[in-house]
Amino acid sequence: MPIIVQKYGGTSVADADKIKNVARRIIRTRDAGNQVVVVVSAMGHTTDELVDLAYQVAEKPAHRELDVLLSTGEVVTTTLLAMALHAMGCPAISLSGAQAGIRTDAAFSRARILEVNSARVVKELEKGSVVIVAGFQGITADMDTTTLGRGGSDTTAVALAASLGAAVCQIYTDVEGVHSADPRLVPEARPLAEIGYEEMLEMASYGAKVVHPRAVELGELFNIPILVASSFNDNPGTLIHGGVSMEVRNKVSSVAHDLDVAKITVVGVPDRPGIAAAIFVPLAEAGISVDTIVQNASITNVTDLTFTVTRSQLDKAMEVVAPIARSIGARECATDSSLGKVSIIGTGMQNTPGYAARMFGALSQAKINIQLITTSEIRITCIIEEARVEEAVRALHQAFEIEVQEK
């Protein structure tokens, strides 16, 4: 029998009734002749509540203990879902990440999966059980519990699907798949029936929250189709896969946005070899991810270096950069945390001129100033004022006529 991995997010299992609804959906999948492995998140806002509780008892909770605490949210969901399935006459077993063989490195709160030893999962499937695995967590070689960071349950699900050779990984959430833009900002945004890994990875990395980028990367690496759909209805959702559409596509397929942007500018940097490494190597060693980087052309051997980080990492980044800036003779460090980014994405942009000009023209017509620009082969991203992001998304969606493109 084919194996299907299903993942249910926190909103899908937020209370007892929703857990029962998920159990019925699982039984339907099993009755259709499939072996089913289920990955679950913590119920509702449990993770946020646990984080708040940790900071009530300690100003700086130990990372190891915080991971152990946060991992309990998913364990609660697995056991409740197993109980619901038992009550409906369906054999099921709940497993923690460790019991399911999720092995990770020791980077607490942001661990990476090193391997999945799925022997226990396979054993339970062979007994005829639905296997319910706690997402978002794993275990180190020293038997310490780790968490994978926000969105980690998506990664758990795709990693398990790859290990088990599953036919598909189905990610169920509170949205009906992937849209051409956030439908909360653009009511006319259209649902996408399918999308390639490459486009989805750009969307996920640049603001679309429907599926985690690491899950998309794993899906592409192991060629696991990923279905994103709502757990509250039977609409078809969006299939993320590696197939190439028969349609000749020279279009922008989506507009993504992200409000979690902060900018650091190191002003008056001496323009000599090794300066960029002196700044960015320590940032990497501190676990700070840098996005857009812009260095101005030097005048009299002095330049400005600007880069962006997430807002949550701004203070930590400044702790690293400020002393380096002084040591290399830079004039000052300036920051701005009132920024956002908006991106147009589409494989049709490859080797086709005119998209950048059209994007900049649409933003200019809306009188939206661009602060920074970054590109890939299938994406153009502009850093702008946070207050203008929603307007920019609507303007670009209309400028590229995404809402009228055929599905």
Secondary structure as UniProt FT lines:
FT   STRAND          3..8
FT   HELIX           10..13
FT   HELIX           16..31
FT   TURN            32..33
FT   STRAND          35..40
FT   TURN            44..45
FT   HELIX           46..57
FT   HELIX           63..87
FT   TURN            88..89
FT   STRAND          92..95
FT   TURN            97..101
FT   STRAND          102..104
FT   TURN            108..109
FT   STRAND          113..116
FT   HELIX           119..126
FT   TURN            127..128
FT   STRAND          130..134
FT   STRAND          137..139
FT   TURN            141..142
FT   STRAND          145..147
FT   TURN            150..151
FT   HELIX           152..164
FT   STRAND          168..173
FT   TURN            183..185
FT   TURN            187..188
FT   STRAND          194..196
FT   HELIX           197..205
FT   TURN            206..207
FT   HELIX           213..222
FT   STRAND          226..230
FT   STRAND          238..241
FT   STRAND          254..270
FT   TURN            273..274
FT   HELIX           275..285
FT   TURN            286..287
FT   STRAND          293..295
FT   TURN            300..301
FT   STRAND          302..309
FT   HELIX           311..313
FT   HELIX           314..327
FT   TURN            328..329
FT   STRAND          332..345
FT   HELIX           347..349
FT   TURN            350..351
FT   TURN            353..354
FT   HELIX           355..365
FT   TURN            366..367
FT   STRAND          372..376
FT   TURN            377..378
FT   STRAND          379..385
FT   HELIX           386..388
FT   HELIX           389..399
FT   TURN            400..401
FT   HELIX           402..404
//
